């Protein structure tokens, strides 16, 4: 890795593709680390889209869309049987 | 991102921690790292005005910017259309009765939001603004109160500096009273002295007058005494002769 800054310190967008596995392994997987990651993610989304003076419906919309897609993924197994054609 | 800051702080603090581990647990308390950074959230930064931009109410603007250098403006839309067609044709998304109901529900929601979104947002903004205005008012009131207290305190402090005016006035009053009594007494002295002198003068005048009157009386008495009887008869006869002459003259003149 011919990078000037050690891989530990980079943000995800700056990590090169080859360094990705080592970057992922470097992350903090202790319970407090995971909780911290969820908290950070939540506050990042909250402060960007909801905790503003003139928030739009998009802040809520994206959460609902993500929930819809997430639940569709989990119910795909049952929905597979309602397909109109067997072979695509 | 915050974890990186924590890691870098830990890295800089690592040497001291390593040394402490050698010394023992008792010394650990002494070299614990306290909050040495600047308090970043005071005063609180103001809320941003608008949230992150989102297109179609679903997809954040960053995604479009991410694809713009490679695919231009229509890239993400093409990607979206392609993905939808792919899901439909491969039946990764299955068309069920639920699809139709969800289409109608989502259509209704989109219509309602497009129609009433702005007015609802205005209403909520107004509520918010009222709350903020109330808080701001109370804050201003308390600030004003404290400012008034400060001004009062300052004015009282300056009053303490101006005590010398009071003393000056008192000193002036006393000086004036002294002056007044001095002049009063001077005037009295003058009056008394004048009184005494006037007395002497009037005594002199009275003596003078008395002497004059006495002299006049004495001279008159002597003169009257000196006029003997015979001289009196002669004088009276002469006066009668003069008078007769004068009468003749007076009678003679009007006739002329």
Contacts between the chains, C-beta under 8 A, distances in Angstrom:
chain1	res1	chain2	res2	distance
A	8	B	7	6.8
A	9	B	4	5.6
A	9	B	7	7.2
A	9	B	8	7.1
A	11	B	1	6.7
A	11	B	4	7.9
A	28	B	3	6.7
A	33	B	3	7.9
A	36	B	3	6.9
A	40	B	1	7.5
A	40	B	2	6.3
A	40	B	3	7.6
A	48	B	51	6.2
A	48	B	52	4.7
A	49	B	51	4.4
A	49	B	52	5.7
A	49	B	54	7.5
A	50	B	51	7.1
A	51	B	47	6.8
A	52	B	47	6.0
A	52	B	48	4.9
A	52	B	49	6.8
A	52	B	50	6.0
A	52	B	51	4.4
A	53	B	47	5.2
A	53	B	48	7.1
A	53	B	49	5.2
A	53	B	50	7.5
A	53	B	125	7.9
A	53	B	128	7.6
A	54	B	49	6.1
A	54	B	50	5.3
A	54	B	51	7.7
A	54	B	121	7.0
A	54	B	125	6.9
A	55	B	50	7.9
A	55	B	51	5.0
A	56	B	50	7.8
A	56	B	51	6.3
A	56	B	54	7.0
A	56	B	57	7.7
A	56	B	121	8.0
A	57	B	57	6.2
A	57	B	113	5.7
A	57	B	117	6.7
A	58	B	51	7.1
A	58	B	54	3.6
A	58	B	57	5.0
A	58	B	58	7.2
A	59	B	51	5.9
A	61	B	54	7.6
A	61	B	57	4.9
A	61	B	58	5.9
A	62	B	54	7.0
A	62	B	58	6.3
A	62	B	60	7.5
A	65	B	58	5.4
A	72	B	93	7.8
A	76	B	92	7.9
A	79	B	94	4.8
A	79	B	96	7.0
A	80	B	94	7.4
A	82	B	94	5.3
A	82	B	96	5.5
A	83	B	91	4.8
A	83	B	94	5.5
A	84	B	91	7.2
A	84	B	95	7.3
A	85	B	91	7.0
A	88	B	89	6.8
A	88	B	90	4.9
A	88	B	91	5.9
